[in-house]
């Protein structure tokens, strides 16, 4: 009687050993990948801070904040929802997790870093922006943010009766923003993210320290071919007007896929003096800015 190998007891043992070996290989691979994703952030002294680098939807990087810091970014963006007594960081309501809060992902690690480095996020670099995009209702979300930021007054820039007191982190509120509530406060721990419609406003820079807007809604050029002169002049006018009033400039939704067109547009943003270049590609923008001496 012939016993086929696949029914032989010894064959079953060999098959089980192979399966265990495959499972072990998968487990080792998962551990190695996890280790690579959680590499420690290089010391600030080993990173070149990039004043023009803004990490759009930073919380989607692994790990949030720390990866941006490892690439020298000086501005990061976090979307938040008010959930009970917490501000949870997420892009959509379905992504909310109770352990991913503004405190745990951003405020606590930024405070720890500032304490280690003489009150700064990068040695000798004064500006670091934490842009907080409200996804839930403006007033209750802002009231909770104000309450939380008051506990971090050693970390965040304060606006009060004594004027602006700069600290390690400038917090700017975007998304659903309660301008009148913020205007009414005697003491604030955040500024308001303006739009191009606010470019010529007389509202002081301590309330609106930044002007941000959608690139494609204001410019048709997407980096292909030479930039039309009228659009170049428009961009320069926006930057000059904002800077004359003491405001930063950020334009979002610019081309972000690696291409000559993206680099051409980034060139124009730098040439015009745009303060923060918006990207999801941390490595790409870091390489570009280092190559161009920024």
C-alpha positions in Angstrom: 0.0 0.0 0.0 1.4 3.3 -1.0 1.0 6.2 1.5 1.0 9.6 -0.3 3.4 12.0 1.3 0.8 14.6 2.2 -1.1 12.1 4.4 2.1 10.8 6.1 2.4 11.8 9.8 6.0 12.9 9.3 4.8 15.1 6.4 2.3 16.8 8.7 5.1 17.6 11.2 7.2 19.1 8.5 4.2 21.1 7.2 3.6 22.4 10.8 7.2 23.4 11.2 7.1 25.3 7.9 4.0 27.1 9.0 5.5 28.0 12.3 8.6 29.2 10.5 6.5 31.4 8.2 4.6 32.8 11.2 7.8 33.6 13.0 9.2 35.3 9.9 6.0 37.5 9.7 6.3 38.3 13.4 9.9 39.3 13.1 9.1 41.4 10.0 6.3 43.2 11.9 8.7 43.9 14.9 11.4 45.2 12.6 8.9 47.5 10.7 7.6 48.8 14.0 11.1 49.5 15.3 11.9 51.4 12.1 8.7 53.5 12.5 9.6 54.4 16.1 13.2 55.4 15.7 14.2 58.0 18.2 14.2 61.6 17.0 17.8 62.9 16.4 18.9 65.5 19.0 18.0 69.0 17.8 21.7 69.9 17.4 21.9 67.3 14.6 18.8 68.6 12.7 18.7 71.8 10.6 15.6 73.7 11.5 13.7 74.7 8.3 11.7 78.0 8.9 9.6 77.4 5.8 8.5 73.8 6.5 4.9 73.2 7.5 3.7 69.6 8.0 0.1 69.4 6.8 -2.0 66.9 8.7 1.0 66.0 10.7 -0.9 63.5 12.9 -1.0 61.1 9.9 2.8 60.6 10.1 4.2 57.9 12.3 5.0 59.0 14.8 3.1 62.3 14.9 5.2 65.5 15.6 8.4 63.5 16.2 8.8 62.6 12.6 8.3 66.2 11.6 10.9 67.3 14.2 13.3 64.7 12.9 13.1 66.4 9.5 13.5 70.0 10.8 10.0 71.2 10.4 9.1 74.3 12.4 5.3 74.2 11.9 2.9 71.3 12.3 -0.9 71.0 11.9 -3.3 69.0 14.0 -7.0 68.6 13.4 -9.1 68.3 16.6 -12.5 67.3 17.8 -14.0 68.2 21.1 -15.0 64.9 22.8 -16.2 65.3 26.4 -13.3 67.0 28.2 -10.7 66.2 25.6 -9.5 67.5 22.3 -9.0 64.4 20.2 -6.7 64.6 17.1 -8.2 63.1 14.0 -9.1 64.0 10.4 -12.7 62.6 10.6 -15.0 61.6 13.4 -14.7 57.9 12.5 -10.9 58.2 13.3 -11.3 59.5 16.8 -9.4 57.5 19.5 -9.3 58.5 23.2 -5.6 58.0 23.5 -4.8 60.4 20.6 -5.3 63.8 22.2 -3.7 67.2 21.7 -2.0 66.9 25.0 -0.5 63.5 24.4 0.6 63.9 20.8 1.7 67.5 20.8 1.6 69.6 24.0 3.3 67.2 26.4 6.2 66.2 24.0 6.7 69.9 22.9 6.9 70.9 26.6 9.4 68.1 27.4 11.5 69.2 24.4 11.4 72.9 25.3 12.5 72.1 28.9 15.5 70.2 27.7 16.6 72.9 25.2 16.4 76.2 27.1 12.8 77.0 26.3 13.1 76.3 22.5 12.1 73.6 20.2 15.3 74.0 18.2 18.4 75.6 19.7 18.6 79.2 18.6 15.4 79.1 16.6 12.6 81.2 18.0 9.6 80.3 16.0 7.6 77.1 16.1 4.0 77.0 15.0 1.3 74.6 16.2 -1.7 75.1 13.8 -4.8 73.6 15.4 -7.6 73.0 12.9 -11.0 72.8 14.6 -13.3 70.2 13.2 -16.0 70.5 15.8 -18.1 73.6 16.8 -16.1 76.7 17.1 -16.9 78.2 20.5 -17.0 75.1 22.7 -13.9 73.7 21.0 -12.1 77.0 21.5 -13.1 77.3 25.2 -11.7 73.9 25.9 -8.5 74.7 24.0 -8.1 77.9 26.0 -8.6 76.0 29.2 -6.0 73.4 28.2 -3.5 75.9 26.9 -3.6 77.9 30.2 -2.0 74.9 31.7 0.9 75.2 29.2 1.5 79.0 29.7 5.2 78.1 30.1 5.2 76.7 26.6 2.9 78.8 24.4 3.0 82.4 23.3 0.6 84.5 25.4 -1.3 87.6 24.3 -2.5 89.8 27.2 -2.5 93.2 28.9 1.4 93.2 28.8 1.3 92.6 25.0 2.7 89.5 23.2 5.0 87.3 25.3 6.8 84.9 23.0 7.4 81.4 24.2 8.6 78.2 22.5 5.3 77.6 20.5 3.0 79.9 18.7 -0.5 78.3 18.6 -2.8 79.4 15.7 -6.4 78.3 15.5 -7.8 77.4 12.0 -10.9 75.7 10.7 -14.0 76.6 12.7 -12.6 79.8 14.4 -14.5 82.0 16.8 -13.1 85.5 16.0 -15.4 87.5 18.2 -14.9 85.3 21.2 -11.1 85.5 20.7 -11.3 89.3 20.2 -13.2 89.7 23.5 -10.5 87.9 25.6 -8.1 89.9 27.8 -5.7 87.0 27.7 -5.3 84.5 25.0 -2.9 81.6 24.3 -3.6 81.4 20.6 -3.9 83.5 17.5 -6.5 83.4 14.7 -5.7 82.0 11.2 -6.9 84.7 8.8 -7.8 84.3 5.1 -7.0 86.4 2.1 -10.3 88.3 2.8 -8.5 89.5 6.0 -5.4 90.7 4.2 -6.3 94.4 4.5 -8.1 94.2 7.8 -7.2 96.6 10.6 -7.4 93.7 13.2 -4.0 93.7 14.9 -1.4 91.0 14.2 -1.5 89.7 17.8 -5.1 88.5 17.0 -4.4 87.5 13.4 -0.8 86.5 13.2 -1.2 84.4 10.0 -2.9 84.6 6.7 -3.7 81.2 5.1 -5.7 80.3 2.0 -6.3 77.7 -0.7 -3.8 78.0 -3.6 -6.1 76.8 -6.3 -8.9 79.1 -5.4 -6.6 82.1 -5.9 -4.1 81.0 -8.5 -4.5 79.0 -11.7 -0.8 78.2 -12.2 0.1 74.8 -11.0 3.9 74.8 -11.7 3.7 73.8 -15.4 5.7 76.2 -17.6 6.7 79.7 -16.5 4.5 81.4 -13.8 2.4 84.1 -15.4 3.7 87.5 -14.4 0.4 88.8 -13.2 0.1 85.8 -10.8 3.7 86.3 -9.6 3.0 90.0 -8.8 -0.2 89.0 -7.0 1.7 86.5 -4.9 4.3 89.1 -4.0 1.6 91.7 -3.2 -0.1 89.2 -0.8 3.2 88.5 1.0 4.3 92.1 1.3 0.9 93.2 2.6 0.8 90.5 5.2 4.4 91.1 6.2 3.9 94.8 6.5 1.1 94.0 9.1 3.4 91.5 10.9 1.6 88.4 9.7 2.9 85.1 8.4 1.7 83.7 5.1 0.7 80.0 4.3 -0.9 78.7 1.2 -2.4 75.2 1.3 -3.4 72.7 -1.5 -0.4 73.4 -3.6 0.8 70.5 -5.8 2.3 67.9 -3.5 3.3 65.0 -5.8 7.0 64.8 -6.5 7.5 66.4 -9.9 9.4 69.3 -11.6 6.1 71.2 -11.4 6.0 71.0 -7.6 9.6 72.1 -7.3 8.9 75.1 -9.7 5.9 76.2 -7.6 8.0 75.8 -4.4 10.7 78.0 -6.0 8.1 80.7 -6.6 6.8 80.5 -3.0 10.3 80.9 -1.6 11.1 83.7 -4.0 8.0 85.6 -3.0 8.8 85.2 0.7 5.9 82.9 1.6 6.7 81.9 5.2 5.3 78.3 5.4 5.2 75.8 2.6 2.5 73.2 3.0 3.3 69.5 2.4 2.6 65.9 3.3 6.0 64.9 1.9 8.3 65.6 4.8 11.4 64.1 3.2 10.7 65.8 -0.1 10.4 69.3 1.3 13.3 68.9 3.7 15.6 67.9 0.7 14.3 70.8 -1.4 14.8 73.4 1.3 18.3 72.1 2.3 19.3 72.2 -1.4 18.1 75.8 -1.6 19.8 77.0 1.5 16.7 77.4 3.7 
